[in-house]
Amino acid sequence: MDRRQADAGHHRLKRLVAGAALLTALPGAALAQSAPESKGVFSLTVENDSLSSGADRNYTSGIRLGYVSPAEDVPNWLQGAGGFTRAFSKSEPDFWGVAIGQSIFTPEDIGAVPAPPDQHPYAGWLYLQISVGAEEDRSDGRAPRFLDTYELELGIVGPSAQGEEAQRGIHQWLGAPDPQGWDSQLEDEIAFAVSFDRRWRALRVFGDYFGGLEADLTPSAGASLGTLRTEARVGVAARIGQRIDSDYGPPRVRPSLAGVEHFRGGALSWNIFAGVQGRAVARNLFLDGNTFEDSASVDRNPLVADFQTGFSISTGAVRLSYTYVWRTEEFDTQPTRQDFGALALSVRL
């Protein structure tokens, strides 16, 4: 998009960010004394290149609406997950979650017809996620040292995912150029991935500066297996702020370095953070193409890294987070790294 169109789109997005910040301030102040641990959390996460550089390329947009239950409120139909959590986490399931979302992928040149064969294929992804979380049980009553999440992601890629319609609608609203190459998008295919991730509270540091600052390191490791993606990953995030133990970081859209929707609420909590995640990728449907028929594809890089920085603030029953991400090249003919922004608003209800 040209400078005038990009500026117009960015002004609209700035108004959205300002509105979200106001939403954080008002209900948070009113509910600061009434956010019991028994409440679940709803989160809306938006990832878009317009929240950073404004350039459409590769992973261009993701939106995810998620919910996690109150503690100790896992329904009967998910109680069977306790066998896994007892075996690997030495704990019963503590909470469960469900999310729906859509992600959109495009080449860098969205005006080309046909789409350039050496650029990221067009693809839309519409999906459902179901997850179970288990924190370490400690007999000494001290805080858990890690959180494990078990997740199933199931959805459809292709025209039925409505990626073309979503992107054209967004571009019309922003006054951006209309993408022309969607006729070459991946074909309809049901895809899935099962994932496991562990996040540790490895290091906590306390100080008496500025009313009491805290800092921590949160290493993470995990793996996914399925027709959607197959990969192993390791990462670490560093945070500094106040009451930073109220969560494990903000929610994000996979495969990003992510926290979870769950946060404690109550008194003011804030932090600034930075992190890195490395992934060894054996399959990525959006780059490798359809599993059972010929489609657009590119030569995938087996090693990818995400670097991120941002902030998170919560008060009462509301949390607002922003993350800036830059991702190394995911395929051989990708000319430059990817960057995008992620905005997440979470509410305890």
N, C-alpha and C positions, 0 to 999 in steps of 0.2 A: 504494500500500500504506500501512497505518496505521503509526504510530510503533513499536508493539511488533513488528510483522512486519518492518519495515525494520531495527530493531535486531538482531533474530535473524539476518536474512540477512547483515548487516554483520559480526556476530561470526563467522559461519562463514567469510566471505571473509577476515577478518583472520587466522584460523587457517591458511587456505591460503597467504596471503602469508608468514606466519611459517615455515611448512613449506618454502616455496620458498627463503626466505633461509637456512634451515639447510642445505638441499641445496647452495646456493652455497658455504657456508663449508666443509663437510666434504670433498666431492670436490675442491674447488678447492685446499685445502691439500695434499691427498695427491698431486695431479697437477701442482703448480706447476712441477716440473722436467721434466715429461714430456708437453708439449703441442706436438708438432712441427707445422710448417707444412703437413705433408702430410695433415692430417686434415680431414674435412668437418664441417659444423655442422648439427645439428638444433635447431629452435626451435619452441616452443609459445607462441603469442600469444593472449591472451584480452582482448577489449574488451567492457565491460559498463557500463551506467549504474549498477549496484549498486557499482561500484568508485569512484563519485564521489557523485552526488546521491541515487541509489537510486530515481529516478522513471522509470517505463516511458514512453518516448515516442520517436517517430521512429526513429533508429538505436539499437536497444536492446541488441543483442548481436552479437558477432563472435568466431569462433574459427578459428585457422589453424595448421596444422602444416606446417612447411617444412623443406627440406634444401638446403644448397648444398655443392657438391663441393669437394675440395681444389684448390689452384691448379694450373693447367695439366692439368686432368683432364676435358676436354670430350669426350663420347663421339662416335663416328663419325657417328651420325645427327643430331648437332647441329653438325657441323663446317661445314655449309653456311652457318651464321650468320656465319662468318668474313668472308664477302663484305660483310655489313652493317657489322661492327665495323671492318674495314679502311677502309671508305669514310667512316664517320662518326667513329670513335674512333681511327683511325690505329693500331690494335692488333689482334692476334689475340684470340679469346675467352680469358679467364683462368679462368673458372669457370662452372658452370651450376647451376640450381636448379629444384626442383619443390615444389609446395605444394598441399594440399587445404584447403578451408575452408567455413564456413557463416556467413552473416549473416542477421539477423532485423530486420525493420522493423515498427513498429506505430503506430497513432494514440496520442494522449495519453490518451484515454478508452478504456481496454481493456474496460470493463464495458458499453459501449453496443452495442445490437443493433437495427438494423444499425450498422455502423461509421460514424462521422460523416464526411460527404462532404468537409468542409473541413479534415480532418486527414490526416496521412500515411497512405497505404494500407498495409494488411497485406501483407507479402511475405516470402518466404524465398528465399535464394540459396545454392545448393550448387555448388561450382566447383573447377576444377583450374587451376593456374598453372604455366607453364613459362617459365624466364627464362635469359638469358645475360648475364654481366657481363664488361666489358672495361675495365681500367685503362690510363691513358696509358703508352705506352712512351717512356722518355727515354734517349737515347744517352749522356748524361753520368752515368748511374748514380744520379741523384738520385731522391727519392721522387716517385711519380705525383702530378699536380696535379688529376686528376679521375677519376671512375668513371662509366661509362655502363652502364645496364641496359636490356635489350630483353626484352619480356615479352608472352606470350599468356595471356589469361584466358578460360576457356571453361567454361560451366556451364548450369544450368537454374534458372529462377525459377518459382514456382508451388507447388501442393500437393506435387509430386514432390520438392521441395527439403526437405521435412520440417520447415519452420519452425514450424508449429503444434505438432507433436509435441515438438519441442525446447523451445519456450518453456513449454508446459504442464508438461513434465517438470521444468524448472528451477524454475518457480514452486511446484510441489508440494514439491520438495526444500527451498525457502526458506520455505515456509509463506506464500506471497504469493497475491493474488487470481488466480483463473483467468480468462484472457483470453476474451472472449465473441464477438468479431466476425470470426473467421478465415474465415467463409463468404464474405466479400467480398474475400479476398486476390486478388492478381494471378493470371491463368491460367498454365498451364504454357507455357513458351517457352524454347527454346535461345537463349542470348545469348553474345556474345563482346566482347572489347576487346583491341586491340593497343596497347602502350604503350612509350614511350621516355622515359628520365629521365637527366639528368646532374647529378652532385653534385661541386662543386669544393671543394678545400682552398684557400680564398682568402687566409686570414690566419692566421698562427701567432704567438703571443706566449709567451715563456718568462720565468719569474721564479724567484728564489731564496727564495721565501717558503714556509714550512711544508714544507720538504723538496723544493721544486721544483714549482711550479704551472705549468700550461700553459693557454692559452686559444686558441680558434680560431673562425672563422666558416666555415660550410659553406652557400653558396648552392646552390640547385637550380632546375632548370627541366625541364619535360617536357610531354607531350601524350598523350592516349588517343583512339582512334577505334574505334567499333563500335556495335552495337545495345545493349550494356550501358551504356556511357557514352562521350560525346564531349566533351572538354574540353582546355583548355590551362592550365598552372599554373606559378607561380613561388613560391619560398619561400627562407627563410634560417633557419639554426639557429646559435645561439651556445652554446659549451660552455666550462667551466672545470673542471680536475681534474688528474690525473696519468696519463701514458701515453695521452692521448686520441687519439693517432693509431692506436690498435689497431683502430679500426672507423670506419664512416661513420654511426654512430647505430643505435639499436635497430630491429628489425623491427616493422612495423605492418600493419594491414589496410587495403587501399585503400578510399577515395581519400585516406587521411590522409598528412600529411607524414611520410615514412618513411626509415629507413636500410635495411640489408640484414642477413641472418643472419650474414654473414661477420665474424669477428673473430679476432685473432691468438692470443689466449690467452697463457699464461705468467705473468709477474709481475703483481702487483696493478695494476689499472687502474680508475679511477673518474672520473666526471664528473657535474656537474649541468648541465642544459641548458634553453634556452627557444628557441622558434621560432615562425614564422608562415608560413602558405602561403595564397596567394590563387588561386582557380580561376575561370576563365571557362567556364561550363557550357552546352553546346549541347544535350546530351541526358543524362538520368538516368532509366533505365528504372523505377526504384523510385518516381519522382515523376510521370513522363510517362505511365506505364501501358504496357500491352502494345503491341508494335510492330504486330501484324497483326490485332488484334481489340479491341473495346471492353472497357474495364476501368476500375476505380477510378483516379483521377488527381487531381492538384492543379496549380495554376499555379506552375511552377518559377521561382525567382529565378535570373537569369543569372550573378550574382556571389556567391561564397561564400568565406568565410575561416575557417581553423582557427588557433587560438592554443594553444600547448602549453607545458608545463613538466614537468620530471621529473628522474630520476636514473638512472644506469647504473653497475654495478659488475661487474667480472670478475676472477677469480683462477684460475690454473691452466687448467682446461678448461671453466669454467662462467661464464656471464654472466646477471645478473638486472637487469631494467629495469622502471621504472614511469613512466607518462606520464599526466598529467591534461590533458584536451583540452576546450576549449569552441569550439563551431562556430556561426557566425552563421546567421540564419534562411535555410533552403533553399527555402521556398515562401511565397507571398504571405500566406496565412492562418495561418502559424505564429506563435503568440503570443509566444514567447520563444526565446532561443538554446538550443542543445543542449549538454549537457556529459556526459562519460563518462570512465572510466579505462581504461588499457591496461597489462596486466602481461605481460612476455615473459621466458621462460626459455630460454636457448640453451646447448647442450652440444656440445663438440668430441669426435667419436668416430671 
